[in-house]
Amino acid sequence: MSDVVLPDHIHLHAGDKLLSLAVWIGASALFASVGWMALQPDDPQGAVSLLTRGGSLWSVAQIAALAAVVSGLAAALVGRKLPDAGVFAVSIGLAVAVWRGEGTSHLLISVAGEGAAARSSLAWRLGFEGLVWFLPIAAAILASGLVMRWVHGAGSDDPGDSCRALALANVPGMSEWFSASDDAGDQPKLVGGVKTMLVSLVAATIIYRILATGSPLRSVQQGQSYFALAAAFYLAGLIAYEIFPARTALWGILSAPLLCLLGYSLAAMSSSPGGGYGHIASVPPSTFYRSLPAEYVCVGTAASIAAFWSVRRSAMMRSVK
């Protein structure tokens, strides 16, 4: 077990819970409306991907700006009582916006008949696309940390410390950006955090592979994709934070884009697409095709934060007993 301890749980009253719920609903509404204007693919029946919209990098920049604003507002409103609420709001909002599009079947159909090489190339591009979709989450993390420092102060006993920890304060060289004093414990935190991330990544990969696998003839269903991702990252987070406790949800969050990259890389190297049904355009050649890169990132982030909150609350309850 790591010697890094979990931060104390901040008790939420009924009013705090209602305010948090209102913030998340508002974030979802903003992303589903304003965010959708930036995300909407050129084809009305298309999936939300960098491959389905012209000027896709500009779209990601717009979403990152919206994420920073939403995360900052959420941190100012409920961050003191519920650190990481801003990043959670952005991940939920982005998930709602991505839901408005189609699944990966649209992308598979677009390369139908082009052979295994075309699908392999598509998989590599989708894998690295997950890293690009992490930019809005990174903007949310940074904005949340800065707002917590400006609005709620930088004292070491401030409840916002865990939010600033999420905002890259646990990364060597970044602590001084978010703390009142230098932190000499960067190296132990880095080692412990990497262990947490790796456990989360491995566990999420295994659980997602089990939950998302179905009949090889079944096309992509977004509901199943969201459920499999949410369950995989939540359960993986519970396992990772119990084995290697950490003061921040950052390490679990990082496993989301990494799973996207790993999963699509495995799909690209697969020699037997679709279990023998590769000639059917809408059939995913691999289980990892069942989720879009944006889905890996936003759903994985939300589930990882939820797992962190659950483990932190459990640790607090055990300490009380």
C-alpha positions, 0 to 999 in steps of 0.5 A: 500500500502507498503511504499517500493518504486520501483527503478527508471527505467533505460532508454534503448537505441537501442544499449542496447536493441540489446545487451540485445536481443543478450545476451538472444539469446546466453543464449538460445543457450547455454542451448539448446545445452550444457544444453540439454546434462545435461537435456536430459532424458534417454528416447529420447521421455521423459520429462525433469524431475528428474524422467526421468534421472539417476543421476538427482541431478548431472544434476541439479548441472551442470545446476546450474553451467551453470546458474551461468556462464550465469547469471554472464556474462549477468550481466556484459554485460547489468546488469548496464542498465537492472538489473535482466537481468542475471536471466531473461537470465537463465530462458529463456534459461532453458525454451528453453531447457525444451521445447526440451523434452516432456510434462507430458504425458510421466510421466502419461503413465509411471504410467498408470494402477498402480492406484490412489495411484501411481498417487498421489505419482507421484504428491507429487514427482513432487511438491517437484521437483519444489523446486529442479529446483529452485536451478539453479535460485538461483545460477543465482540470487547469481551470478548476485548479486556478479558480479554486486557488483564486476563489477559495484560497491556497491554505494547506487546510483548505478543502480545495486542496484536493481539487488543486491536486487534481489540477496537476499539483501532484505532477513534479514541477507543477506543485508551485503553481497551485500551492502556497509552498513547494512540495518536497514529496513529488517523487513518492507521489509520482511513483504512487500515482503511476502505480494507481494509473497502471492498475486502473488501466489494466483493470479497466481494459479487462473489465471493458473487454468483458462487458463490451463483448457480445455477438460478433454480428451485433452492431454498435449500441451506444447505450452498451458502450456507455455502460461498459465504459462507466462500469469498467472505469468505476470498478477499475478506480475502486480497485486502483485507489484501494490498492494505491490510495492517492490524494487526487483523481488525476491518475485514474483520469489519465487511464481513460485516454490511455485505454483508448490508445491501447485498445485501438492499437490492439484493434489495429494489430488484430489479424481476425477482424469481426470474428470472421464477420469483417465483410459486414460493414457495421460489425466492429472488427474488435471490441475496442471499436465499440466506443468512440475516442471521445466516449472513452475520454469523457465517460472514463473521466466521469467514472474515475472521479466517481470512483475516487469519491466513493473510495474517499468516502469509504476511507472516511467512514472506516476512520470514523469507526 
